[in-house]
Amino acid sequence: MIELTGGNRIRATNAAGLRHGDTAQVSVRPERILLNNGGSCGIQAKRIEMIYHGAHATVTFRTENGEQVTARLPAYALDSANDDMCHLSFAHEPARAFPVAVT
């Protein structure tokens, strides 16, 4: 379980031997992110940019703590990606947690 800045918790696969208390970065491929699906893991975010590519679009969101998330969404899902807060979700299996080097 990974605790995000702001207190939200998500599940991700420990890809590099993280230990309890380590600072981590979570990575999810853009095509694995779902919009307003209520999946097993998720965060709230606001749409800030959308680039159409025909049948899909690359959409950039800003989370409540200021982080950017990029998703590749099918065109039919974009009606839900308005300027309001959206729920971005993903299954925990493709999410990977990596240590962040502290300098």
PyMOL commands that place a pseudoatom at each C-alpha (Angstrom):
pseudoatom trace, name=CA, resn=MET, resi=1, chain=A, elem=C, hetatm=0, pos=[0.000, 0.000, 0.000]
pseudoatom trace, name=CA, resn=ILE, resi=2, chain=A, elem=C, hetatm=0, pos=[1.362, 3.418, -0.986]
pseudoatom trace, name=CA, resn=GLU, resi=3, chain=A, elem=C, hetatm=0, pos=[0.251, 6.537, 0.863]
pseudoatom trace, name=CA, resn=LEU, resi=4, chain=A, elem=C, hetatm=0, pos=[0.144, 9.555, -1.422]
pseudoatom trace, name=CA, resn=THR, resi=5, chain=A, elem=C, hetatm=0, pos=[0.723, 13.153, -0.457]
pseudoatom trace, name=CA, resn=GLY, resi=6, chain=A, elem=C, hetatm=0, pos=[-2.638, 14.255, 0.873]
pseudoatom trace, name=CA, resn=GLY, resi=7, chain=A, elem=C, hetatm=0, pos=[-3.412, 10.921, 2.531]
pseudoatom trace, name=CA, resn=ASN, resi=8, chain=A, elem=C, hetatm=0, pos=[-4.937, 8.894, -0.330]
pseudoatom trace, name=CA, resn=ARG, resi=9, chain=A, elem=C, hetatm=0, pos=[-3.766, 5.292, -0.477]
pseudoatom trace, name=CA, resn=ILE, resi=10, chain=A, elem=C, hetatm=0, pos=[-3.274, 3.159, -3.564]
pseudoatom trace, name=CA, resn=ARG, resi=11, chain=A, elem=C, hetatm=0, pos=[-1.956, -0.329, -4.228]
pseudoatom trace, name=CA, resn=ALA, resi=12, chain=A, elem=C, hetatm=0, pos=[0.983, -0.889, -6.562]
pseudoatom trace, name=CA, resn=THR, resi=13, chain=A, elem=C, hetatm=0, pos=[3.457, -3.660, -7.289]
pseudoatom trace, name=CA, resn=ASN, resi=14, chain=A, elem=C, hetatm=0, pos=[6.733, -3.179, -5.423]
pseudoatom trace, name=CA, resn=ALA, resi=15, chain=A, elem=C, hetatm=0, pos=[9.101, -3.127, -8.419]
pseudoatom trace, name=CA, resn=ALA, resi=16, chain=A, elem=C, hetatm=0, pos=[12.382, -2.424, -6.632]
pseudoatom trace, name=CA, resn=GLY, resi=17, chain=A, elem=C, hetatm=0, pos=[12.503, -3.672, -3.045]
pseudoatom trace, name=CA, resn=LEU, resi=18, chain=A, elem=C, hetatm=0, pos=[10.776, -0.746, -1.320]
pseudoatom trace, name=CA, resn=ARG, resi=19, chain=A, elem=C, hetatm=0, pos=[10.525, -0.974, 2.448]
pseudoatom trace, name=CA, resn=HIS, resi=20, chain=A, elem=C, hetatm=0, pos=[7.941, 0.491, 4.795]
pseudoatom trace, name=CA, resn=GLY, resi=21, chain=A, elem=C, hetatm=0, pos=[8.511, 4.246, 5.066]
pseudoatom trace, name=CA, resn=ASP, resi=22, chain=A, elem=C, hetatm=0, pos=[10.477, 4.597, 1.810]
pseudoatom trace, name=CA, resn=THR, resi=23, chain=A, elem=C, hetatm=0, pos=[9.587, 7.462, -0.539]
pseudoatom trace, name=CA, resn=ALA, resi=24, chain=A, elem=C, hetatm=0, pos=[8.245, 6.073, -3.816]
pseudoatom trace, name=CA, resn=GLN, resi=25, chain=A, elem=C, hetatm=0, pos=[7.078, 7.103, -7.242]
pseudoatom trace, name=CA, resn=VAL, resi=26, chain=A, elem=C, hetatm=0, pos=[4.170, 5.184, -8.782]
pseudoatom trace, name=CA, resn=SER, resi=27, chain=A, elem=C, hetatm=0, pos=[4.102, 4.572, -12.519]
pseudoatom trace, name=CA, resn=VAL, resi=28, chain=A, elem=C, hetatm=0, pos=[1.103, 3.429, -14.573]
pseudoatom trace, name=CA, resn=ARG, resi=29, chain=A, elem=C, hetatm=0, pos=[1.117, 3.218, -18.377]
pseudoatom trace, name=CA, resn=PRO, resi=30, chain=A, elem=C, hetatm=0, pos=[-1.216, 5.885, -19.857]
pseudoatom trace, name=CA, resn=GLU, resi=31, chain=A, elem=C, hetatm=0, pos=[-3.434, 3.315, -21.613]
pseudoatom trace, name=CA, resn=ARG, resi=32, chain=A, elem=C, hetatm=0, pos=[-4.057, 1.493, -18.289]
pseudoatom trace, name=CA, resn=ILE, resi=33, chain=A, elem=C, hetatm=0, pos=[-5.736, 4.511, -16.677]
pseudoatom trace, name=CA, resn=LEU, resi=34, chain=A, elem=C, hetatm=0, pos=[-9.533, 4.518, -16.698]
pseudoatom trace, name=CA, resn=LEU, resi=35, chain=A, elem=C, hetatm=0, pos=[-11.835, 7.491, -16.318]
pseudoatom trace, name=CA, resn=ASN, resi=36, chain=A, elem=C, hetatm=0, pos=[-14.655, 7.602, -13.735]
pseudoatom trace, name=CA, resn=ASN, resi=37, chain=A, elem=C, hetatm=0, pos=[-14.604, 3.826, -13.476]
pseudoatom trace, name=CA, resn=GLY, resi=38, chain=A, elem=C, hetatm=0, pos=[-14.228, 3.392, -9.733]
pseudoatom trace, name=CA, resn=GLY, resi=39, chain=A, elem=C, hetatm=0, pos=[-11.468, 0.809, -10.199]
pseudoatom trace, name=CA, resn=SER, resi=40, chain=A, elem=C, hetatm=0, pos=[-9.562, -0.785, -7.375]
pseudoatom trace, name=CA, resn=CYS, resi=41, chain=A, elem=C, hetatm=0, pos=[-7.124, 2.145, -7.151]
pseudoatom trace, name=CA, resn=GLY, resi=42, chain=A, elem=C, hetatm=0, pos=[-7.821, 5.740, -7.924]
pseudoatom trace, name=CA, resn=ILE, resi=43, chain=A, elem=C, hetatm=0, pos=[-7.244, 9.435, -7.492]
pseudoatom trace, name=CA, resn=GLN, resi=44, chain=A, elem=C, hetatm=0, pos=[-9.160, 12.642, -8.096]
pseudoatom trace, name=CA, resn=ALA, resi=45, chain=A, elem=C, hetatm=0, pos=[-7.824, 14.941, -10.816]
pseudoatom trace, name=CA, resn=LYS, resi=46, chain=A, elem=C, hetatm=0, pos=[-8.842, 17.854, -13.046]
pseudoatom trace, name=CA, resn=ARG, resi=47, chain=A, elem=C, hetatm=0, pos=[-8.399, 17.801, -16.808]
pseudoatom trace, name=CA, resn=ILE, resi=48, chain=A, elem=C, hetatm=0, pos=[-5.911, 20.444, -17.973]
pseudoatom trace, name=CA, resn=GLU, resi=49, chain=A, elem=C, hetatm=0, pos=[-5.129, 19.390, -21.566]
pseudoatom trace, name=CA, resn=MET, resi=50, chain=A, elem=C, hetatm=0, pos=[-6.573, 17.076, -24.218]
pseudoatom trace, name=CA, resn=ILE, resi=51, chain=A, elem=C, hetatm=0, pos=[-4.976, 16.165, -27.565]
pseudoatom trace, name=CA, resn=TYR, resi=52, chain=A, elem=C, hetatm=0, pos=[-7.144, 14.158, -29.961]
pseudoatom trace, name=CA, resn=HIS, resi=53, chain=A, elem=C, hetatm=0, pos=[-5.623, 11.361, -32.050]
pseudoatom trace, name=CA, resn=GLY, resi=54, chain=A, elem=C, hetatm=0, pos=[-8.743, 10.076, -33.822]
pseudoatom trace, name=CA, resn=ALA, resi=55, chain=A, elem=C, hetatm=0, pos=[-10.102, 7.074, -31.915]
pseudoatom trace, name=CA, resn=HIS, resi=56, chain=A, elem=C, hetatm=0, pos=[-8.289, 8.087, -28.710]
pseudoatom trace, name=CA, resn=ALA, resi=57, chain=A, elem=C, hetatm=0, pos=[-6.862, 11.151, -26.988]
pseudoatom trace, name=CA, resn=THR, resi=58, chain=A, elem=C, hetatm=0, pos=[-3.946, 11.905, -24.716]
pseudoatom trace, name=CA, resn=VAL, resi=59, chain=A, elem=C, hetatm=0, pos=[-5.351, 13.707, -21.685]
pseudoatom trace, name=CA, resn=THR, resi=60, chain=A, elem=C, hetatm=0, pos=[-3.300, 15.435, -19.000]
pseudoatom trace, name=CA, resn=PHE, resi=61, chain=A, elem=C, hetatm=0, pos=[-4.789, 15.806, -15.534]
pseudoatom trace, name=CA, resn=ARG, resi=62, chain=A, elem=C, hetatm=0, pos=[-3.612, 17.628, -12.403]
pseudoatom trace, name=CA, resn=THR, resi=63, chain=A, elem=C, hetatm=0, pos=[-4.196, 15.844, -9.113]
pseudoatom trace, name=CA, resn=GLU, resi=64, chain=A, elem=C, hetatm=0, pos=[-5.340, 17.532, -5.926]
pseudoatom trace, name=CA, resn=ASN, resi=65, chain=A, elem=C, hetatm=0, pos=[-1.718, 17.687, -4.724]
pseudoatom trace, name=CA, resn=GLY, resi=66, chain=A, elem=C, hetatm=0, pos=[-0.440, 19.238, -7.991]
pseudoatom trace, name=CA, resn=GLU, resi=67, chain=A, elem=C, hetatm=0, pos=[1.051, 16.172, -9.690]
pseudoatom trace, name=CA, resn=GLN, resi=68, chain=A, elem=C, hetatm=0, pos=[0.383, 15.640, -13.400]
pseudoatom trace, name=CA, resn=VAL, resi=69, chain=A, elem=C, hetatm=0, pos=[-1.045, 12.389, -14.750]
pseudoatom trace, name=CA, resn=THR, resi=70, chain=A, elem=C, hetatm=0, pos=[-1.234, 11.565, -18.453]
pseudoatom trace, name=CA, resn=ALA, resi=71, chain=A, elem=C, hetatm=0, pos=[-3.839, 9.089, -19.695]
pseudoatom trace, name=CA, resn=ARG, resi=72, chain=A, elem=C, hetatm=0, pos=[-4.538, 7.656, -23.126]
pseudoatom trace, name=CA, resn=LEU, resi=73, chain=A, elem=C, hetatm=0, pos=[-8.318, 7.379, -23.295]
pseudoatom trace, name=CA, resn=PRO, resi=74, chain=A, elem=C, hetatm=0, pos=[-10.703, 6.126, -25.970]
pseudoatom trace, name=CA, resn=ALA, resi=75, chain=A, elem=C, hetatm=0, pos=[-12.648, 8.918, -27.674]
pseudoatom trace, name=CA, resn=TYR, resi=76, chain=A, elem=C, hetatm=0, pos=[-15.997, 7.616, -26.373]
pseudoatom trace, name=CA, resn=ALA, resi=77, chain=A, elem=C, hetatm=0, pos=[-14.825, 8.115, -22.765]
pseudoatom trace, name=CA, resn=LEU, resi=78, chain=A, elem=C, hetatm=0, pos=[-14.015, 11.793, -23.197]
pseudoatom trace, name=CA, resn=ASP, resi=79, chain=A, elem=C, hetatm=0, pos=[-17.519, 13.071, -22.492]
pseudoatom trace, name=CA, resn=SER, resi=80, chain=A, elem=C, hetatm=0, pos=[-16.718, 12.358, -18.836]
pseudoatom trace, name=CA, resn=ALA, resi=81, chain=A, elem=C, hetatm=0, pos=[-13.415, 14.268, -18.978]
pseudoatom trace, name=CA, resn=ASN, resi=82, chain=A, elem=C, hetatm=0, pos=[-14.774, 17.762, -18.558]
pseudoatom trace, name=CA, resn=ASP, resi=83, chain=A, elem=C, hetatm=0, pos=[-13.235, 20.566, -16.527]
pseudoatom trace, name=CA, resn=ASP, resi=84, chain=A, elem=C, hetatm=0, pos=[-14.652, 19.173, -13.297]
pseudoatom trace, name=CA, resn=MET, resi=85, chain=A, elem=C, hetatm=0, pos=[-12.796, 16.794, -11.050]
pseudoatom trace, name=CA, resn=CYS, resi=86, chain=A, elem=C, hetatm=0, pos=[-12.649, 13.274, -12.458]
pseudoatom trace, name=CA, resn=HIS, resi=87, chain=A, elem=C, hetatm=0, pos=[-11.888, 9.956, -10.810]
pseudoatom trace, name=CA, resn=LEU, resi=88, chain=A, elem=C, hetatm=0, pos=[-8.906, 8.279, -12.472]
pseudoatom trace, name=CA, resn=SER, resi=89, chain=A, elem=C, hetatm=0, pos=[-8.574, 4.606, -11.670]
pseudoatom trace, name=CA, resn=PHE, resi=90, chain=A, elem=C, hetatm=0, pos=[-6.415, 1.644, -12.549]
pseudoatom trace, name=CA, resn=ALA, resi=91, chain=A, elem=C, hetatm=0, pos=[-5.943, -1.941, -11.483]
pseudoatom trace, name=CA, resn=HIS, resi=92, chain=A, elem=C, hetatm=0, pos=[-3.109, -2.282, -8.983]
pseudoatom trace, name=CA, resn=GLU, resi=93, chain=A, elem=C, hetatm=0, pos=[-1.338, -5.051, -10.935]
pseudoatom trace, name=CA, resn=PRO, resi=94, chain=A, elem=C, hetatm=0, pos=[0.040, -2.782, -13.727]
pseudoatom trace, name=CA, resn=ALA, resi=95, chain=A, elem=C, hetatm=0, pos=[0.954, -0.002, -11.265]
pseudoatom trace, name=CA, resn=ARG, resi=96, chain=A, elem=C, hetatm=0, pos=[4.631, -0.081, -10.290]
pseudoatom trace, name=CA, resn=ALA, resi=97, chain=A, elem=C, hetatm=0, pos=[6.227, 1.597, -7.278]
pseudoatom trace, name=CA, resn=PHE, resi=98, chain=A, elem=C, hetatm=0, pos=[9.871, 2.651, -7.543]
pseudoatom trace, name=CA, resn=PRO, resi=99, chain=A, elem=C, hetatm=0, pos=[12.096, 4.287, -4.928]
pseudoatom trace, name=CA, resn=VAL, resi=100, chain=A, elem=C, hetatm=0, pos=[12.764, 8.006, -5.213]
pseudoatom trace, name=CA, resn=ALA, resi=101, chain=A, elem=C, hetatm=0, pos=[16.392, 8.974, -4.730]
pseudoatom trace, name=CA, resn=VAL, resi=102, chain=A, elem=C, hetatm=0, pos=[16.615, 11.468, -1.894]
pseudoatom trace, name=CA, resn=THR, resi=103, chain=A, elem=C, hetatm=0, pos=[19.519, 13.900, -2.339]
for i in range(1, 103): cmd.bond("trace and resi %d" % i, "trace and resi %d" % (i + 1))
show_as sticks, trace
zoom trace
